[in-house]
Amino acid sequence: MRKPIDSAILLAGCTALLYSWSTANYHGFLTTLSLDSDMMERSFHQVIYSGLIVSFGPILLMLFLVAFALFIWSHAILPVYLDWVRGGVRPKRRVIKFRRYWIGKRITPTIEKNEKSRFNRAAIYSLSGFAFVVSLIYFENKGQQQAKDIIAKHLAGEKNPGNMISVVIGNNKKTLRYLGCGAKNCAGIEGESNRIYYFSQSTGHSFIYVPKNVTSASSG
């Protein structure tokens, strides 16, 4: 009966992480572009999928570094250490002396072991909370950088057909640089005036499809 509970807690924790990372990334993106979060509200599925996309690279990098560190420890450092300890009496005495220097010879009472265990748990929770806050800062900065790149290209006058959209606002047809869409509304910025327009997805908008092979060939 315990495994389903643990699996449910793990799934809920992963969902909460993805939701938090996606929200932090999107918040940094919106605030940098001065977009209204209420107008650009996303659905739950959009938030979770976006969190998976933005965290995919950092998670893979972290897993690679952990696997590499474990490989170095198990295949390089630990075998050399064990061979050194088994090489004679003198290395064993050094290890015992080192352990006694840090641990001591005294027998630890049960109450002391319990308090140390409580401190270790509190330290792990505190470090986990700190790592979570740092991750939120990282993903928010990542969203800010994405928005800054869009604005830099806009101010430089770069017009990639894949990033430009046409939409009818009122009775006027506007050509805008696409900024993003929420669950119901989208946003785009006009070229010369730098005016940002919100428009409903129900009104529709059009863009020029650029095949990827054409883009890569022209860029090369």
N, C-alpha and C positions, 0 to 999 in steps of 0.2 A: 504493500500500500504506500510505501514511502517514495518509490521511484516516480510514479505519476505526479506526486506533489512537487518533487524536486525538478522534474521536467517542466512543469507548469511555471514554477518560479524562475527557472532559467529562461524560458520563452518570454515571460513577462519582463524580465530584466533586459533581455536583448532588444525587445520592442521599445522599452523605455529609453534605452541608450540611443537607438536609431532615431526615435522621435526627438530626443533632446539635441542630438548632433545636427539633425536636419533643421530644426527650428533655429538653432544658433547660427547655422550657415545662412539660412534664408533671412534672418533678422539683420545680419551684417550686410547682406546684399541689398535689402530694402532701405535700410537707413542710409547707406552710401548714396543711393539713387534718389533719396527723399521720397520714396513711394509709401503710400498709405497701406499699412498691414491689413486693415479692415477691407479695403478694396481688393487686395491681392490675396485674400484668404484662400488656403488650399484645403483639399479634402484629406482625410486621414490616410488614405492609400497613397496620395501624392507625397505626403510628408515622410511616410515610412520608406517608400521607394527612393526618394531623394536622399534620405539618410543613409541608405545602403550604398548608393552611388558615391556620395562624397566621402564615405568612410572606407570604401573598398580598398583603395590604395594604401592608406596608413595601416589598416589591419593586416594586409598582406606583407607590408614591410616589417611590421612588428613580429609577425609569425616567422618570417625569414630570419630576423635577427635572433629571436629566441631559439630557433632550430640550429642556427649557426653556433650560438654560444654553447648550447648543449652538446653539439658535435665536438667542439674544441675541448670542452671539459671531459667528455667521456672517452674520446679517442686520443687526446694529446696530454692534457694536464694530469688527469687521474692515473693513467697507466704509468707515467713517469714518476709520480708521487709514490705509488704503490711499489714500484721497482726500487725506488730509493729507500723506502722504509724496510723492505725485505732484504736489503743489501747487507745488513749487519746489525750488531747490537747498538752501536753508537747512534745511528739515525733514529732507532726506536726510543732511545733515552732522550733524544732531543724532542721528539714528538710528545713523550710523556711529560717532560719538563715544561713544554709550551702549554699543554693542556692544563697542568696544575697551576701555571702562572695565571691563566685567565679564569679557570673554573674554581681552583682551590681544592683542598682536601676535605673540607667540611661537608657533612651530610646535610642536605637541604631538607628542612621540615616540610610536611605536607601543606601547611597553610602558606608557606613561602612559595611553594611550587604553584599553588592555586592563584596567588596574587600575581606572580610573574606571567602565568598563562593569561590572566585577565588583562594585564598590561599589553601583552603581545597582540591579543585580539583588538584592543582599543587602538593600538598603533597601526594595525592592518586596516581597520575601518577609516582611520584618519588619513592614511596615505592613499587609500582608494578614493575618498572624497576629494582630496587635493588633486589627484590625477584626473578625476572627473571634471573638476573646475578648469583645469589646464586644457583638457580636451575641448571644452566649450569655447574657451578663448581662441584656441587654434582654429576650430571650424568657423567661428564668427569672423576671424581675420581672413580666412580663406574666402568666405562670401564677400567680404569687403574688397578683396583683391580682384575677384571676378567682376564686380561692379566697376571698379576703377579701370580695368582693362577695356570694358565696353565704352565707358565715357572717354577714355583716351583715344580710342579708335574713332569715336563720334566727333570729337573736337578736331582730330586730325583730318577729317573729311573722308575717311576710308568707307567705301560703300561696297560691301560684299552683297551680291544679289540674294544670297541665302539668308542674310540678316535683315533685309528690308521687306516691309509688308505694306500693302495698300488696304486702306479701310475707309469706309464712308462714315463720317461723323457729322451728324445733322444732315445737311445737303451737300457737304463738301467732301471731296475725295482727298485723303491725306496719304502721303508716302512717309512712313515712319520707320525708324530703326527699332526692331523688336527688342523689348526688354524682358518680357516674361508674361506668364499667364497664371492665374490662380484657378480656383474651382469654377468661377463664374465670369471674372473680368480679366482683361489683358491690359498691358501698358506698352506704349511706344513713345519715342522722342522724335520730334521734328528736327530737320536738319539745320535750317538757318536760325529759327527762333529759339531753339533749345526748349521748346514747350513740350511738356509731357502730357500725353492724352491717355485717359482711361476709356475703354470701350468694352461693351458686353460681348461675350462669346456668341451670344444668340444672333447678333447682327452680322457676324462673319467677317473674315478678312482674307486676303489673298497674298501669296508670295510667289517668287520665281524659284522653281525647282532647279537646283544645280547638281548634276550627277557628280559623285565623288571622284570618279576616274578623270572627268574633265577638269575638276578643281586641282587634283594632284598633278595632272599633266601641265596645266597652265602655270602652276606654282613652280614646277621644276624647270 
